[in-house]
Amino acid sequence: MTSLILYGAEPSPFVRKVRLALAFKQLDYELIQVFPFNPEKPQAFIDNSPTGQIPLLAFGDDYITDSSVILNFLEREYPEPALLPKDNIAAARAMWFAEYASSKMVAALGGHLFAEMYLARAFFNREPLQSDIDLALNEEIPEIFTYLETQLNSNYLVAEQFTLADLVVGGMLVLLKHCKVKCDANKWPKVAAYIDRVHALPIFTKIIDEETEILRSYGLDI
Ligand SMILES: N[C@@H](CCC(=O)N[C@@H](CS)C(=O)NCC(=O)O)C(=O)O
């Protein structure tokens, strides 16, 4: 079987997205630690990540950049178990939620909340921007919860089955867990139950436990 090497670091939500997909498809891989802001990087990463961003996946001698492209590749190369439903409209809906999570959700939960709460001091050597944290908590996250509440009509986001949508949305919601931010079940009952349901799945419990341990080892109060 062709070897898989993932270049990246656990705190990245885009790396988590790929790790969850690899776990879902039960694929073994090696994780080579790359922190984008650390100038010391493996030569293979420097040569094959044109943007310098993580994650980067090596599939044998080939390199694939960008988490969405990597997930698309994994779905084509390893079709079972499937992340996309067979129905084209359901598949498009799953891809939409993955896109929403990778843009709108990551900006709020990753950029404004997690990065400011934890990474600012530990990695960027500066004080957190409280205005960004407040924006995320008071405006952006409630808006995301309200949207998701309107979209949840079964246990999962699309086609009453676990899909790409739940993998990526659930993956981004792990940022809230790390930040100890809970969804108010009185305001958003479906979302609160959904978060508990998805995060109780074995691929999520494993990654949440691993990340918690790693982030604590960096000195973060997770
Ligand atoms: N669209 C990219 C975004 C990846 C991304 O933004 N990675 C961040 C870490 S979470 C990074 O490498 N940042 C460093 C930089 O932008 O120079 C993907 O989905 O893989």
The ligand as an SDF file (V2000), in Angstrom:
LIG
                    3D

 20 19  0  0  0  0  0  0  0  0999 V2000
   -6.8580   26.4430    2.7880 N   0  0  0  0  0  0  0  0  0  0  0  0
   -5.8280   25.7980    3.5810 C   0  0  0  0  0  0  0  0  0  0  0  0
   -5.6320   26.6070    4.8440 C   0  0  0  0  0  0  0  0  0  0  0  0
   -4.5080   26.0250    5.6930 C   0  0  0  0  0  0  0  0  0  0  0  0
   -4.0660   27.0000    6.7680 C   0  0  0  0  0  0  0  0  0  0  0  0
   -4.5260   28.1460    6.8460 O   0  0  0  0  0  0  0  0  0  0  0  0
   -3.1390   26.5230    7.6170 N   0  0  0  0  0  0  0  0  0  0  0  0
   -2.5820   27.3920    8.6310 C   0  0  0  0  0  0  0  0  0  0  0  0
   -2.4580   26.6600    9.9510 C   0  0  0  0  0  0  0  0  0  0  0  0
   -4.0310   26.3780   10.6790 S   0  0  0  0  0  0  0  0  0  0  0  0
   -1.1760   27.7770    8.2190 C   0  0  0  0  0  0  0  0  0  0  0  0
   -0.4290   26.9640    7.7480 O   0  0  0  0  0  0  0  0  0  0  0  0
   -0.8540   29.0560    8.4340 N   0  0  0  0  0  0  0  0  0  0  0  0
    0.4420   29.5930    8.1340 C   0  0  0  0  0  0  0  0  0  0  0  0
    0.4410   30.5710    7.0190 C   0  0  0  0  0  0  0  0  0  0  0  0
   -0.6450   30.9220    6.5180 O   0  0  0  0  0  0  0  0  0  0  0  0
    1.5270   31.0050    6.6510 O   0  0  0  0  0  0  0  0  0  0  0  0
   -6.2320   24.3540    3.8980 C   0  0  0  0  0  0  0  0  0  0  0  0
   -7.4330   24.0790    3.9470 O   0  0  0  0  0  0  0  0  0  0  0  0
   -5.3450   23.4950    4.0430 O   0  0  0  0  0  0  0  0  0  0  0  0
  1  2  1  0
  2  3  1  0
  2 18  1  0
  3  4  1  0
  4  5  1  0
  5  6  2  0
  5  7  1  0
  7  8  1  0
  8  9  1  0
  8 11  1  0
  9 10  1  0
 11 12  2  0
 11 13  1  0
 13 14  1  0
 14 15  1  0
 15 16  2  0
 15 17  1  0
 18 19  2  0
 18 20  1  0
M  END
$$$$
